Amino acid sequence: MNTIRFVLLLSMLLVVGCANLDKTEQRMVSGAAIGGVVGGPIGAGVGAGVGYVVERSESKKAD
């Protein structure tokens, strides 16, 4: 029961905490989260960098 409460609380905090992020910041956070799950701290750093690069390249295409 405590685990369910913890997961729900964490989910709510993540949703509220990311509400005011722009698209680049959202991609960096999601890249870091995916990288952190897959590869630990180094993967989180790489994932954030990849999220930033992807957003920058897509924003240049739109211009």
Secondary structure, 3 states (H helix, E strand, C coil): CHHHHHHHHHHHHHHHHCCCCCHHHHHHHHHHHHHHHHHHHHHHHHHHHHHHHHHHHHHHHHC
